[in-house]
């Protein structure tokens, strides 16, 4: 009886208004986090890729790659991987914007050797009138032989020789096709953090697509039909040298005309050109169109990040200021979130064919809200005419 009285007295002393508010906030943010990791992101694990069909086997497919730099690694290593795809009615269209004579000669030799599987076209580079990515892609679309076009970049390579075949399946009955692009593994913890950030960003728009509310893809692995492109009168936001994989996708993608393909055979690997000194400026530049996103997308992204930040912040307050019983409760809630996130990210990593990332994901999980906040502040400081 004495022990019960002492326990009740200790509990009443600890139950101040401040402790109730902090614990309530901690519990509420946990519920929000569980909704994202169990329900929202769980759609990706349940999503079914399009099945093989005779229509997909006969479907014509053009892969468009804009080439801006004299990248001999692309010509000697990555372009042959695209040309060797096991797909009938298939071509690769390289839009040469380098202005390099040696590159054009090498492309011409490869075109002769590859026959109708390689189409080359060129644009004259002019320092006074820079050629934007949208201009290069527009030329590639017009030069493409087939109505179904896939886009990728020179620093990317298909993980499988069946990549084109698997991606072509999604075009049957659909106008927009989204695929996953991974950052190629390299040594060092920064590479793992970059890969975690890339996967987390992709999980957001892939889960939205699985909910039939697509709003973006990645230019490394994105496709649409020429009829949809010309029906929309080409790319929008022409004053921005970006937005092909998000602002334009929002223009043409709908609930019923968009399909995603996920898995090892459908994955594109993008080369990492450095650590954070490469990733952060790239991430900042490509996130600039975020200001033009619809409110529902901004809200969905912000709620997850804010709830995560408030959950960790509340846990820190409990650990430093509140009594023992509150610390124990907070520890239990942290364990619940840890198990839920570990379980979901393990399944997502397997679904997206990402390996050896779970250990590094915990560090990314902690720093992501702060990193995204800094990114948002820097993005707002950039003048509107920047990158136009």
N, C-alpha and C positions, 0 to 999 in steps of 0.2 A: 504493500500500500504506500509506504514511504517513497519507494522508487517511482511509483506512478505519479505521486504528487510532485516530486522533484522534476520528473520528465515534463509534466504538464506546465509547471511553472517556467521551466527553461524554454519550452515551445512558445508560451505566451509572450515571454520577454523578447524572443527573436522575431515574433510576428508583428513587426512595425509596418506602418503604411508604406515606407520605402521598400522594405523587403518584399511585401506583397506585390508592389508594382513591378519590381525588377524580376521576380520569379514569374509573374504573369506574362511579362514581355518575353522572357526566355521561353516559356512554354508555347506562346503564340507563334513566335518566330520558328520554333521547331516544327510546329504543325505546317506552316507555310513551306518550309524546306522539304518536309516529307511529301507534301503534295507535288512539288516539282520533281523530286528524285524518284518517287514511286509511280506517280500518275503521268505527269507531263513527259518526262524523259523515257518513261516506260513504253511509250508509243513506238519508239524506235525499235525496241527489242521485239515487239509484236508485228512490226511492219513486214509485209511479204513482198519480196522482189517479183517483178513480172516473170512469168514462166516462159520457157522456150516455146516457139510456135513457128509454123511454116512461113507465116507472114514476116516474122522477124528475120528469118534466114535469108529471105529474098529482098529484104528492105535495103535500099541504097543508103550509104552513109558517107559523109564528107567530114574530115577532121581538119579544122582550120587553126593554124599556128602562126601568129605574127612574130617576125624575127627582127629585132631592133639592133642587136649587137652582133659583132663578128664572133659568135660563140662556136668555136670548133668542137667543143665538147658536145654541143647539140647535134652538129652535123655528123660527127663520127660515132657517137654513143647513143644519144636519145632518139634522133630521127629514125635510125634503122629499126628501133623497137616499135615505132608506130607503123613503119612500112611492113613489118613482118607479122602484123596482126592476122589471125586466122578468121577472115571475114570476106565473103563474096560481096560484089557490088560495093566496093570500098575504095576510098582515095584519101590522100593527105594533101591539103592545100597549104603551102608555105607562102606567106606574104612577106617578101624581102624588103625591109625598109633600111637596111644597113648602109647601102651605097657603097659596099665593099666589093671590088671587082673579083677578088679571089673567092669570096663567098658565093657570088653569082655563078662563077665558073664551076665551082664544086656542086652547087645545086643543079646546074644544067647537066653535069655528068651523072648525077644521081637520078635525075628525071629520065634520062635516056635509058639508064639501067633498070629503073623500076617500071617503066612503061606507063600505063594509065593509072597506076596506083599513086603516082606523085604528080601534082600540078604545082607549078611555081608561077608567081606573079610578083611584080616589083613596083615599088613606089619611089619616086625620086625624093630623096631627103633634101630639105631646104632649111637652113638655120633660121631664116626669117619667117618661115611658115611651118612650124613643127607639125609633124603628122601624129595625130592622136591615136590611141588604141582603137577608138570607135571608127575612125577613118580606115585604119588597116583592116579591121574586122569586116567592115562594110564591103571593101574590095574583095576580101576572101569569100564572103557570102555570095557575091555576084559571080565570082569565078567558080564556085562549087558546082559540081555536076549533079549532085543529088539534093533533094528537097530537105532531107534531114541532116543537120549540121551539128557537130560537136566542137567545142572550143577548148583549147588548152594552151599552155605557155612553153617557151623553149627550155625552161629549167625544170620541166616536168617529164616524167616517164611513166608508162603504164606498168603496173606491177605484174600483169599477166598478158600473155599473147592472145587471150580471149577477151580482153577488155572491150574492144569495139563490138564484138559479138554480143556480150552481156549488156552493154549500154544500149545497143540497137533494139533490144527487146522492149525497152521502156517507150520507144517511139510509136509502138503499135497502138493507135487510138489516142495518142497524146501529142500535144504541141510543145511542151516544156519538159526537159529531162534534167534532173539534178543528180550529181554523183559526189562522192566523198574524195577529198584530196588530203593526203597525209604529208607531214613534213618528214623527210627522209632521216632516219636515225643517224646520229653521230656521237662521238665521245663527248663526255662532259655533262654536268648537271644542267647547264643552261639550255642545251639541246632538249633535254627531257622536259624542262619547264615550258619551252616554246611549243613542243609537241602537245603538252597538256593544254596550253592555252588555245592552240589550234583545234584540238578535239572538243574542248568546251564550247568554243564559238560555233563549231559545226553542229554540235548537239542541239543548240538553240534553234537553228533554222531547219534542221532535219526533223525535229519534233514538231515544229509548226507545220511542216509539209505533211507529216504523218497525220496531223489533225485536219488536213485539207485547208490550211490557211498559209500557203507558201508566200514568202516575202523575199527570199534571196537564195543564192547558191554560191558557187565559187568558180571563177573564170578558168581555173585549172581543170575543171571537170563539169562543164555545163553545156547543155544542148537545147536547141529549139528548131522548129521547122522554118524554112524560108517563107512559107505562106503566112505564118504568124508574124514573122519579122516585117515583111512588106505590108501585111495587113495593118500593122501598127505604125506604118510609115517610118520604120527604122528606129534607131536609138533615140531616147529622149535625153534631156539635160545635156545638150550638145556643148554647152559652155563649161562642162566639167570633163576632165580627162579621166573619168572613172564612173562607176555606176552601171557598167554593163551587166554585172552579176547580181545587182540588187534593185536599183531604181528601174531598170528596164524589165527585170523579172517581175516586179510588182505590177508593171503595166500590162504584161501579157499572160501572167500565170493566174489560174483560177482554181476553183475547187475540183473541177472534173477534167481539166486538160493538162494536169501536171503529175509527173511520176518520178519517184526517186529509185535509185538502185544502189544498194550498199553491200559491202563484202569484199573479200580479198581480190577476186577477179575483176571487180568494178572499180578498184581503187587506183588513183593516180598518186605517185610520190613526187613531191616537190623538193628540189635540192635546197638545203639550208646554206646560205652564203655567208653565214657568220653566226654570232651569238645574239645577245640582246642589242648590240649596236646595229645589227641588221634588222632584227625583228621589230623593235619598238618604232623606229621611223616608218617602216613599212605598215605596221598596224595602225599608226596614227594617220598616215595618208589614206589608207583604204577605209578607215572609219569615218572619213569626212562626210560621205553621203548620209550618215546616220541622222543628221539634222533634218533630212527630208523624209524620214520614215513616218508611217502613220502612228497615231498615238497608242494604238493597241500593242504594237510591237515594242515601242519604247517602254510602255508600262510593264509588259511581260518581262523584259530584260531587267528593268530597274527593280522590280519587286523581288526577284530572286537574289540579286546582288545586295540590296538593302537588308533583306531578311537575314542573309548570311552574316553581314557585318553586324547587325544588331544582336544576332544570336551569340556570336563570339564576344561582342562587347559586353553583353549582359552576363555571360559566363565569367568574364574577367572581374566584373564588379562583384558578383557573388563570391568568387574565390578570395577576393581581397577585403571585403567589407562585411559580409553577412556571417551569421553563426554557422556552427558545424552542420546542423541539420540541412541548411540551405546549400552548403557546399556538397553534401552527399547527394541531394536532389539534383543539383546542377551536374554533378559527375555522372549520374544515371542518364540524364538527358543527353549529355555529350556522347556517352557510349551508344545510346539509341541512334543518334545521328551518324556516328561513325560506322555502325553496322549497316545502316540504310545506304549511306553513300558508298561504302566499300562494295556492297552487294550490287548496287546499280552500276557503278563504274566498271566493275569487273565484267558484267554482262555487256555493257556498251563497248568496252575495249575489244571484247571478243566479236561483237557484231560489226565493228568498224575495222577489224583486223589490226588493231594497235596492240603492241606487245611491250611488256616491261615498263609500264607507266604508273602502276598503282602506287609504288613507293614514293615517286616524285609528286604524285597528284595531291598528297596531303599538304605539301609545302605550297603548291599552287592554290589549293583550296583556301588557305589562310591569307595569302597575299593578294588574291584576285580582286576582292572588293576595293582595296586601296589602289591597286594598279589601274583598275577601270575608272576610279574617281579622278586620278591624276590625268588619265587619258581624256576624260570628258572635259576637264578644265583646260587642258592644252588645246583641245579641239575648238573650244569656244573662243580662245585667244587668237585663232587663225582668221585673218580677214576673209570675207566672203569671196573676194576675187582670187584667192590663193588657189593654185592648181587648176586654173581655167585655161 
